[in-house]
Amino acid sequence: MGIREEPRSFAIAVTGSAVYGLATVGSAIVLGAVIDRVVEPAFIQDETSTLALAAAAAALAGVAFAKAAGIVVRKVAATWMQAALHARYRKRITRQYTRLPLSWHRRHTTGELLSNANADVEATFWPIAPLPLTCGVVVMLVGSGVALVATDPWMAAVGIAVAPIISFVNWRFNTAMRGPATRAQQKRADVAEVAHESFDGALVVKTLGRESEETQRFREEADELRDELIRFGRIKAVFDPLMEALPALTILGLLVVGGLRLEQGAISTGDLVLVGYLFTLLAFPLRAIGMILSDLPRSVVGWNRVERVLKAESDEPDGEADLPRADGRPADLALDEVRYVYEDPGARETLGGAPGSRPRSAEEDPRAEAALRDVTFDVPAGRTVALVGPTGAGKSTIASLLVRLADPAGGSVAVDGADVRELRRAALTRDVAVVLQHAFLFDDTIRENVTLGADVDDDEVWQALRVAQAEGFVSELDHGLDTVVGERGTTLSGGQRQRVALARALVRRPRLLVLDDATSSVDPSVEAAILAGLREAELPATILVVAYRRATIALADEIVYVERGRVVDRGSHDDLFARVPGYRHLVSAYDRAERAGGSDTSHGGRG
């Protein structure tokens, strides 16, 4: 696979490795010739010449230069190939993450996803860099075998006899390594997950004094990873010395046989040096092959984990249609008998309260929790509708369905009369925007957090900040739009983060804007100014806002009240307050909490 994707780099690396292998065999042949023609006559006959010494030195220098050139070419090309494959597959996995729906992400931990994109990719292509060397040493082995047979068949037979033993040892090693390699790779993901949770929840850990417990939790996972790696290492500790010993024992056998053949006059001193030196050199090729074989189990495990991500299919396939209207005017929205069922109660706890599991019918799983039941209402173009209900009523589930973070189990969600399941993702995200209660900001400037790389000039950014009531505090920052807000926007308050996130949605001029309790952290007066600004914007949008405050609700054209996944009633605030006890109790309780000295955000929980 890696060779198929980087054939040129691999061919160059193998060529360099082959040059190195042939030059290595050549160095042994040259050394043997120098012994026979220069060194031995100098000792036995006490004669030599300057020309013979110069020729010997030139021959040795030539093969040494060829070996060095082969090593340089191989290393550069192999390293380039490995780095290119790492980068390519990390990008593929990241793109796949962005394509897969939230329901898929909900079934996989963050640590596992990070491990797939980093440790698993590295493990997959770890053997690709030494692979050209192995191909080169195969050339070396073939050349050495030919040289051995040509020199003396008896010594060649002794050398070749070790090959089946090495093959058996390698087979046993791969079999023994497969299990520990799989478990160690999974443990890397587990350690990454615990570390991510601890760092991500640093505020909770610090405020509740959970440092020692988190340290212990991380220690337990790290100890399990250590144990797996030790188990892995113990197997290698048996294999590697054995691979080292086999060539050395072979050399001893060759010296014994070679000594006898030398006494018989069947070979020369140079031939014995040639054979001994060849097998001294062959110890390295055998180790190189063993190194590749020892890394293959981990590579196979890494690829299986990477392939599982790349082959993952979305259970929410994209449509191919565009919105019927794209004229910049507000969109209209309609929900018709929408039903949604969670696979498990814990599936609600996802980013922004959006459902993170595949919708299932009661027939599929009678134990499944029904989040929405036959929800039907519409929002005419240009209108502002407040969605009100107690915690767990299904408000955030409805909001997530509007922007297709999940698909309903039944019924339809339509924008401008088109079912969102039939639309291209780009068509929907271009005209529909959602702002969640928990605003996420990147460790970047205000400008980049608003534009997210889109081609938007600063005038439009300031206009969006103005509508979001963020222009004032941004202009007072030391560097204005160029102010870096820190990881997750830690240098800003909760209300400031929410306003920047709102500006991020507004700068795209959406035709339908969904605010899922997106102004819960700002003052009521600021929230009222934001909603008023949205209504008076140059290109007003249709707005659906999840609301609790009486001041926010009063600015809506109409209110839809939901309880237990059903639409109970809709109408004006006064009408619902008079005829719906649940609505009256909810709004009154929130008013009492605000008068008592603060906003009771428990009523602003996920729904």
Disulfide bonds with the S-S distance in Angstrom:
none
